[in-house]
Amino acid sequence: MKDVYILAVESSCDETSMAIVKNGCEVVACTILTQMDTHALYGGVVPEIASRMHIENITMVLEETLKKAKMKVEEMDAIAVTYAPGLMGSLLVGLEAAKTLSFIYNKPLIAVNHIIGHIYANNLESKMEFPLLALVVSGGHTYLIYMEDDYKFKILGSTLDDAVGECFDKVARVLDLGYPGGPKVEKLALEGKDTYSLPIPMNNDSLDFSYSGLKSSIINLVHNENQRGNEIRKADLACSFQNVAFDELIRKTSLAIDKYKIKNLIVAGGVSASCELRKKLEQLAQNKNVHLTVPNFKYCTDNAAMIGAAAYPLFKDKKFSSLALNAKSVETLQ
């Protein structure tokens, strides 16, 4: 069979990324230009700034990706792009770039859901074996998803309010750690001990998640201690918070493994870059005799390689989009 090369574009938030992926599993080249340092000045992503920086960077990222691969757009079999979900302004920059390339070079256009992209990042590590359970953990999403086959999704549970990554960012802000919150909280937690008593979110047998209560309890705790003039043991609080947040992910995943008799578990999303979460998941997989796959660290956060991987099954099924394709800030899995 002829090898399939897909040029993928990702610009859903604050990373401008393009990649060339071969046969849905081999990264020929990938370029990621992050805006993290810029947004850190404001304590989080500023949508207007993000979209402007995408406009400035998109052509340069394309040129760099083609240079790395020593290939031309003419050699591509399709153009894939993240169309949803994400920041509308950011999505539109990548989408217009992809549509332009599709039109000029007469290449099929493939629309990819960002969340599905995170899931298919696992195919860049090793071929996903179905059926499987996917734990999706990122700044905007927390899901437990059952997959019978490629693009066969059944949502078993999701967050009812804040995503786990969003909760980390907000706790980091309360502790004056800066942005992005997840890595900073994890680093500080290594210096602390689990000494604070915090509420367990969604402490029931459902497969849904809720992190707003945990976030609020920490905000109130810090506020009350400051009002009393008491010192906040930040490292201990970070450790206690991280344990509660991750233990709930593990507990719900364990419930799903038992209920659906899971043998294959994959993890997806930016929070999967956490070393502490990986340790807990590895222990869970060992206890449950489940095969665990986690993407390479560089493919956990937003990147175009995962979009190219997710586009491959759609290419095989000839599920192409027209140039009328539009961005969506919110979208379900499909």
The 8 nearest C-alpha neighbors of each residue, nearest first, counted from 0:
[[1, 2, 3, 22, 315, 21, 4, 76],
 [0, 2, 3, 22, 4, 76, 21, 315],
 [1, 3, 22, 0, 4, 21, 76, 23],
 [4, 2, 22, 21, 76, 1, 5, 75],
 [3, 5, 21, 75, 76, 20, 22, 19],
 [6, 4, 77, 20, 19, 75, 76, 78],
 [5, 7, 19, 78, 18, 79, 75, 77],
 [6, 8, 79, 307, 18, 17, 303, 80],
 [7, 9, 80, 17, 303, 16, 93, 79],
 [8, 10, 303, 16, 81, 11, 80, 302],
 [11, 9, 15, 93, 90, 89, 12, 14],
 [10, 12, 85, 90, 89, 86, 9, 81],
 [13, 11, 10, 86, 89, 14, 85, 49],
 [12, 14, 34, 49, 33, 15, 10, 11],
 [15, 13, 33, 32, 10, 12, 16, 34],
 [16, 14, 10, 32, 31, 53, 9, 33],
 [15, 17, 31, 9, 303, 30, 302, 8],
 [18, 16, 8, 303, 7, 30, 29, 9],
 [19, 17, 29, 304, 303, 7, 28, 6],
 [18, 20, 6, 28, 27, 5, 26, 7],
 [21, 19, 26, 5, 307, 25, 27, 4],
 [20, 22, 4, 25, 23, 3, 24, 26],
 [23, 21, 3, 24, 2, 4, 20, 25],
 [24, 22, 308, 311, 21, 20, 25, 307],
 [23, 25, 123, 122, 22, 308, 21, 26],
 [26, 24, 21, 20, 27, 123, 23, 22],
 [27, 25, 20, 28, 19, 21, 304, 24],
 [26, 28, 19, 20, 68, 25, 21, 29],
 [29, 27, 68, 19, 18, 26, 67, 64],
 [28, 30, 18, 17, 64, 304, 19, 31],
 [29, 31, 16, 17, 64, 18, 60, 32],
 [32, 30, 16, 15, 33, 14, 302, 29],
 [33, 31, 15, 14, 16, 30, 34, 60],
 [32, 34, 14, 35, 31, 13, 15, 36],
 [33, 35, 37, 13, 36, 14, 38, 32],
 [34, 36, 38, 37, 33, 39, 13, 179],
 [37, 35, 39, 38, 34, 40, 33, 178],
 [36, 38, 35, 39, 34, 40, 41, 44],
 [39, 37, 44, 40, 35, 41, 43, 36],
 [40, 38, 42, 36, 178, 41, 37, 43],
 [39, 41, 38, 37, 42, 36, 43, 178],
 [42, 40, 39, 38, 43, 44, 45, 37],
 [41, 43, 39, 178, 40, 177, 38, 44],
 [44, 42, 38, 41, 39, 178, 45, 179],
 [43, 45, 38, 46, 13, 49, 42, 41],
 [44, 46, 48, 47, 49, 43, 38, 41],
 [47, 45, 49, 48, 44, 50, 86, 88],
 [48, 46, 49, 50, 45, 51, 88, 89],
 [47, 49, 51, 46, 45, 50, 52, 44],
 [50, 48, 46, 52, 47, 51, 13, 45],
 [49, 51, 89, 53, 88, 47, 52, 48],
 [52, 50, 54, 48, 53, 49, 47, 55],
 [53, 51, 55, 49, 54, 50, 56, 48],
 [52, 54, 50, 56, 51, 55, 57, 15],
 [55, 53, 51, 52, 56, 57, 92, 50],
 [56, 54, 52, 53, 57, 51, 58, 59],
 [55, 57, 53, 59, 54, 58, 52, 60],
 [56, 58, 60, 59, 53, 54, 55, 61],
 [59, 57, 61, 60, 56, 62, 55, 54],
 [58, 60, 62, 56, 61, 57, 63, 55],
 [61, 59, 63, 57, 58, 62, 56, 64],
 [62, 60, 58, 64, 59, 63, 17, 65],
 [61, 63, 59, 65, 60, 64, 66, 58],
 [62, 64, 66, 60, 61, 65, 59, 67],
 [65, 63, 67, 61, 66, 62, 30, 28],
 [66, 64, 68, 62, 70, 67, 63, 69],
 [65, 67, 69, 63, 64, 68, 62, 70],
 [68, 66, 64, 65, 69, 28, 63, 29],
 [67, 69, 65, 70, 28, 66, 27, 64],
 [70, 68, 66, 67, 65, 71, 64, 28],
 [69, 71, 68, 65, 74, 66, 72, 67],
 [72, 70, 73, 74, 65, 69, 75, 68],
 [71, 73, 74, 75, 70, 104, 65, 6],
 [74, 72, 71, 75, 104, 76, 70, 106],
 [75, 73, 72, 71, 76, 70, 4, 77],
 [74, 76, 4, 72, 73, 77, 5, 6],
 [77, 75, 4, 5, 3, 106, 74, 78],
 [78, 76, 107, 5, 106, 75, 108, 6],
 [77, 79, 6, 108, 5, 7, 109, 107],
 [80, 78, 109, 7, 108, 110, 6, 8],
 [81, 79, 8, 110, 7, 111, 9, 82],
 [80, 82, 111, 9, 113, 83, 112, 110],
 [81, 83, 326, 110, 80, 111, 90, 112],
 [84, 82, 327, 112, 85, 328, 81, 113],
 [83, 85, 328, 329, 330, 327, 113, 82],
 [86, 84, 11, 328, 83, 12, 87, 90],
 [85, 87, 89, 88, 328, 12, 11, 90],
 [86, 88, 90, 328, 89, 85, 91, 327],
 [89, 87, 50, 91, 90, 86, 92, 46],
 [90, 88, 50, 86, 11, 91, 87, 92],
 [89, 91, 11, 87, 10, 92, 88, 93],
 [90, 92, 94, 88, 89, 93, 95, 326],
 [93, 91, 95, 94, 89, 90, 54, 96],
 [94, 92, 96, 10, 90, 91, 95, 8],
 [93, 95, 91, 97, 96, 92, 90, 98],
 [94, 96, 98, 92, 97, 93, 91, 99],
 [97, 95, 93, 99, 94, 98, 92, 100],
 [96, 98, 94, 100, 99, 95, 101, 93],
 [99, 97, 101, 95, 100, 96, 322, 102],
 [98, 100, 96, 102, 97, 101, 95, 103],
 [101, 99, 97, 103, 102, 98, 104, 96],
 [102, 100, 106, 98, 105, 99, 104, 103],
 [101, 103, 105, 99, 100, 104, 98, 106],
 [102, 104, 100, 105, 101, 99, 106, 98],
 [103, 105, 106, 101, 102, 100, 73, 72],
 [106, 104, 102, 101, 103, 107, 100, 73],
 [105, 107, 101, 77, 104, 108, 78, 76],
 [108, 106, 77, 319, 78, 101, 109, 105],
 [109, 107, 78, 320, 319, 79, 101, 77],
 [108, 110, 79, 319, 320, 78, 80, 111],
 [111, 109, 80, 82, 79, 81, 320, 108],
 [112, 110, 81, 80, 82, 113, 310, 109],
 [111, 113, 83, 115, 114, 81, 116, 82],
 [114, 112, 116, 115, 81, 83, 84, 111],
 [115, 113, 117, 116, 112, 118, 332, 84],
 [116, 114, 118, 112, 117, 113, 119, 309],
 [115, 117, 306, 113, 305, 119, 114, 309],
 [116, 118, 114, 267, 120, 115, 268, 119],
 [117, 119, 115, 267, 116, 120, 121, 114],
 [120, 118, 121, 116, 309, 122, 117, 308],
 [121, 119, 305, 117, 122, 123, 118, 294],
 [120, 122, 119, 294, 124, 123, 118, 293],
 [123, 121, 126, 125, 124, 119, 120, 24],
 [122, 124, 24, 121, 120, 125, 25, 308],
 [125, 123, 121, 122, 294, 295, 126, 120],
 [126, 124, 122, 123, 127, 121, 292, 24],
 [127, 125, 122, 128, 124, 121, 123, 24],
 [126, 128, 122, 125, 129, 121, 131, 119],
 [129, 127, 130, 126, 131, 263, 148, 125],
 [130, 128, 131, 148, 147, 127, 146, 263],
 [129, 131, 147, 146, 148, 128, 263, 132],
 [130, 132, 263, 129, 146, 264, 145, 261],
 [131, 133, 145, 264, 144, 265, 263, 146],
 [134, 132, 265, 144, 266, 143, 264, 135],
 [133, 135, 266, 143, 142, 267, 265, 136],
 [136, 134, 267, 142, 141, 268, 266, 133],
 [137, 135, 141, 268, 270, 140, 267, 134],
 [138, 136, 268, 269, 164, 270, 140, 139],
 [139, 137, 164, 165, 140, 162, 163, 269],
 [138, 140, 162, 137, 165, 164, 141, 161],
 [141, 139, 162, 137, 136, 138, 142, 135],
 [140, 142, 136, 162, 135, 158, 157, 163],
 [143, 141, 157, 135, 156, 134, 144, 140],
 [142, 144, 134, 156, 155, 133, 154, 157],
 [145, 143, 154, 133, 155, 153, 132, 142],
 [144, 146, 132, 153, 152, 131, 133, 154],
 [147, 145, 152, 151, 131, 148, 130, 153],
 [148, 146, 130, 129, 151, 145, 131, 149],
 [147, 149, 151, 146, 129, 150, 130, 152],
 [148, 150, 151, 312, 147, 146, 129, 152],
 [151, 149, 152, 148, 333, 146, 312, 147],
 [152, 150, 148, 146, 149, 147, 153, 145],
 [153, 151, 146, 145, 150, 154, 144, 147],
 [152, 154, 145, 144, 155, 146, 151, 147],
 [155, 153, 144, 156, 143, 145, 152, 142],
 [156, 154, 143, 144, 153, 206, 145, 157],
 [157, 155, 207, 206, 143, 154, 142, 158],
 [158, 156, 142, 207, 141, 208, 143, 159],
 [157, 159, 208, 209, 160, 141, 207, 162],
 [158, 160, 209, 208, 157, 207, 161, 210],
 [159, 161, 158, 209, 211, 162, 210, 208],
 [162, 160, 210, 211, 165, 166, 163, 209],
 [161, 163, 140, 165, 141, 139, 164, 158],
 [162, 164, 166, 165, 141, 167, 210, 161],
 [165, 163, 138, 137, 167, 166, 162, 270],
 [166, 164, 138, 168, 162, 167, 163, 161],
 [165, 167, 163, 169, 164, 168, 214, 170],
 [168, 166, 164, 170, 181, 165, 169, 180],
 [169, 167, 180, 171, 165, 166, 170, 181],
 [168, 170, 172, 166, 171, 167, 165, 173],
 [169, 171, 173, 167, 172, 168, 166, 174],
 [172, 170, 180, 176, 174, 168, 169, 173],
 [171, 173, 175, 169, 170, 174, 177, 176],
 [172, 174, 170, 175, 171, 169, 218, 221],
 [173, 175, 171, 172, 176, 170, 233, 221],
 [176, 174, 172, 173, 177, 171, 170, 178],
 [175, 177, 171, 174, 172, 183, 180, 178],
 [178, 176, 175, 172, 42, 171, 180, 179],
 [179, 177, 180, 39, 42, 43, 168, 176],
 [178, 180, 181, 177, 168, 182, 39, 183],
 [179, 181, 168, 171, 178, 183, 167, 182],
 [180, 182, 184, 167, 183, 179, 168, 185],
 [183, 181, 185, 184, 180, 186, 179, 273],
 [182, 184, 186, 180, 185, 181, 187, 176],
 [185, 183, 187, 181, 186, 182, 237, 188],
 [184, 186, 188, 182, 183, 187, 181, 189],
 [185, 187, 183, 188, 184, 189, 182, 190],
 [186, 188, 184, 234, 189, 190, 185, 183],
 [189, 187, 238, 237, 185, 191, 234, 190],
 [190, 188, 187, 186, 191, 185, 238, 234],
 [189, 191, 188, 187, 234, 192, 186, 235],
 [192, 190, 235, 234, 188, 189, 238, 193],
 [191, 193, 235, 194, 238, 239, 234, 190],
 [192, 194, 239, 238, 235, 195, 191, 236],
 [193, 195, 192, 235, 239, 196, 236, 238],
 [196, 194, 239, 193, 236, 197, 235, 240],
 [195, 197, 194, 198, 239, 193, 240, 236],
 [196, 198, 195, 199, 213, 240, 216, 243],
 [199, 197, 200, 213, 196, 216, 212, 243],
 [198, 200, 202, 243, 197, 201, 213, 247],
 [199, 201, 202, 209, 210, 198, 213, 212],
 [202, 200, 203, 209, 208, 199, 207, 205],
 [201, 203, 200, 199, 204, 247, 205, 198],
 [204, 202, 201, 205, 206, 200, 207, 251],
 [205, 203, 206, 202, 254, 251, 201, 207],
 [204, 206, 207, 203, 156, 251, 201, 208],
 [207, 205, 156, 251, 155, 204, 208, 255],
 [208, 206, 156, 157, 205, 158, 159, 209],
 [209, 207, 158, 157, 201, 159, 206, 210],
 [210, 208, 158, 159, 200, 201, 160, 211],
 [209, 211, 161, 213, 212, 200, 214, 163],
 [210, 212, 214, 161, 213, 209, 215, 160],
 [213, 211, 215, 214, 210, 216, 200, 209],
 [214, 212, 216, 210, 215, 211, 200, 198],
 [213, 215, 211, 212, 217, 216, 166, 210],
 [216, 214, 218, 212, 217, 213, 211, 219],
 [215, 217, 219, 213, 218, 214, 220, 212],
 [216, 218, 220, 219, 214, 215, 221, 213],
 [217, 219, 215, 221, 216, 220, 222, 214],
 [218, 220, 222, 216, 217, 221, 223, 215],
 [221, 219, 217, 223, 222, 218, 216, 224],
 [220, 222, 224, 218, 219, 223, 217, 225],
 [221, 223, 219, 225, 220, 224, 218, 226],
 [224, 222, 226, 220, 225, 221, 219, 227],
 [225, 223, 229, 227, 221, 226, 222, 228],
 [224, 226, 228, 222, 227, 223, 229, 221],
 [227, 225, 223, 224, 228, 222, 229, 221],
 [228, 226, 224, 225, 229, 223, 222, 230],
 [227, 229, 225, 226, 224, 230, 223, 231],
 [230, 228, 224, 227, 225, 231, 226, 223],
 [229, 231, 232, 228, 224, 225, 233, 227],
 [232, 230, 233, 229, 221, 224, 236, 225],
 [231, 233, 235, 234, 236, 230, 191, 237],
 [234, 232, 236, 231, 235, 237, 174, 187],
 [233, 235, 191, 237, 188, 187, 236, 232],
 [236, 234, 191, 192, 238, 237, 232, 233],
 [235, 237, 233, 239, 238, 234, 240, 195],
 [238, 236, 188, 234, 240, 235, 239, 184],
 [237, 239, 188, 235, 241, 236, 193, 240],
 [240, 238, 193, 236, 242, 237, 241, 195],
 [241, 239, 237, 243, 242, 238, 236, 244],
 [242, 240, 244, 238, 243, 239, 245, 237],
 [241, 243, 239, 245, 240, 244, 246, 238],
 [242, 244, 246, 240, 241, 245, 247, 239],
 [245, 243, 241, 242, 247, 246, 240, 248],
 [246, 244, 248, 247, 242, 243, 241, 249],
 [247, 245, 249, 243, 248, 244, 242, 250],
 [246, 248, 250, 245, 249, 244, 251, 243],
 [249, 247, 245, 246, 251, 250, 252, 244],
 [248, 250, 246, 252, 247, 251, 253, 245],
 [251, 249, 247, 253, 252, 248, 246, 254],
 [250, 252, 254, 253, 248, 249, 206, 247],
 [253, 251, 249, 255, 254, 250, 248, 256],
 [252, 254, 256, 250, 251, 255, 249, 257],
 [253, 255, 251, 257, 252, 256, 258, 250],
 [256, 254, 258, 252, 253, 257, 259, 251],
 [257, 255, 261, 253, 260, 254, 259, 258],
 [256, 258, 260, 254, 255, 259, 253, 261],
 [257, 259, 255, 256, 260, 254, 261, 253],
 [258, 260, 261, 256, 257, 255, 145, 254],
 [261, 259, 257, 256, 258, 262, 255, 263],
 [260, 262, 256, 259, 263, 131, 132, 257],
 [261, 263, 289, 290, 260, 264, 131, 288],
 [264, 262, 131, 290, 289, 261, 291, 132],
 [265, 263, 291, 132, 131, 133, 290, 292],
 [264, 266, 292, 133, 291, 293, 132, 134],
 [267, 265, 134, 293, 133, 135, 271, 292],
 [266, 268, 135, 118, 117, 271, 136, 134],
 [269, 267, 137, 136, 299, 117, 135, 270],
 [268, 270, 300, 137, 299, 271, 272, 136],
 [269, 271, 137, 272, 136, 268, 273, 164],
 [270, 272, 273, 269, 268, 267, 299, 266],
 [273, 271, 270, 296, 269, 299, 274, 300],
 [274, 272, 271, 276, 275, 270, 277, 182],
 [273, 275, 277, 276, 278, 272, 271, 185],
 [276, 274, 278, 277, 273, 279, 185, 245],
 [277, 275, 279, 273, 278, 274, 280, 245],
 [276, 278, 280, 274, 275, 279, 281, 273],
 [279, 277, 281, 275, 276, 280, 274, 282],
 [278, 280, 276, 282, 277, 281, 283, 275],
 [281, 279, 283, 277, 282, 278, 284, 276],
 [280, 282, 284, 278, 283, 279, 277, 285],
 [281, 283, 285, 279, 280, 284, 286, 278],
 [284, 282, 280, 286, 285, 281, 287, 279],
 [285, 283, 289, 281, 287, 282, 286, 288],
 [284, 286, 288, 282, 283, 287, 281, 289],
 [285, 287, 283, 284, 288, 282, 289, 281],
 [286, 288, 284, 289, 285, 283, 256, 253],
 [289, 287, 285, 284, 286, 290, 262, 283],
 [288, 290, 284, 262, 287, 263, 291, 285],
 [289, 291, 263, 264, 262, 284, 292, 288],
 [292, 290, 264, 265, 284, 289, 263, 293],
 [293, 291, 265, 264, 266, 294, 121, 290],
 [292, 294, 266, 265, 121, 295, 291, 267],
 [295, 293, 121, 124, 299, 298, 120, 296],
 [294, 296, 298, 297, 299, 293, 124, 123],
 [295, 297, 299, 298, 272, 294, 300, 271],
 [298, 296, 295, 299, 300, 294, 302, 272],
 [297, 299, 296, 295, 300, 294, 302, 120],
 [300, 298, 269, 296, 268, 297, 272, 294],
 [299, 301, 269, 298, 268, 302, 297, 272],
 [302, 300, 14, 299, 298, 303, 269, 9],
 [301, 303, 304, 16, 9, 305, 298, 300],
 [302, 304, 9, 17, 306, 18, 16, 8],
 [305, 303, 307, 18, 306, 302, 308, 29],
 [304, 306, 120, 116, 308, 307, 303, 119],
 [307, 305, 116, 303, 309, 304, 308, 7],
 [308, 306, 7, 310, 304, 305, 20, 309],
 [307, 309, 23, 305, 306, 310, 311, 119],
 [310, 308, 306, 119, 116, 307, 311, 305],
 [309, 311, 307, 313, 308, 312, 306, 314],
 [310, 312, 23, 314, 313, 308, 309, 315],
 [313, 311, 315, 314, 310, 316, 309, 149],
 [312, 314, 318, 316, 310, 311, 315, 317],
 [315, 313, 317, 311, 316, 312, 318, 310],
 [314, 316, 312, 313, 317, 311, 318, 310],
 [315, 317, 313, 314, 318, 312, 319, 311],
 [318, 316, 314, 315, 319, 313, 312, 107],
 [319, 317, 313, 316, 314, 320, 109, 315],
 [318, 320, 109, 108, 317, 107, 321, 314],
 [321, 319, 108, 109, 110, 324, 322, 318],
 [320, 322, 323, 324, 319, 108, 107, 109],
 [321, 323, 324, 98, 320, 108, 102, 101],
 [322, 324, 321, 325, 320, 98, 326, 95],
 [325, 323, 322, 321, 320, 326, 110, 82],
 [326, 324, 323, 327, 82, 94, 91, 322],
 [325, 327, 82, 83, 91, 90, 87, 328],
 [328, 326, 83, 329, 84, 82, 330, 87],
 [327, 329, 84, 85, 87, 86, 83, 326],
 [330, 328, 84, 327, 83, 85, 331, 86],
 [329, 331, 84, 83, 327, 332, 328, 112],
 [332, 330, 333, 329, 84, 112, 83, 114],
 [331, 333, 330, 112, 115, 152, 114, 154],
 [332, 331, 112, 150, 152, 115, 330, 151]]
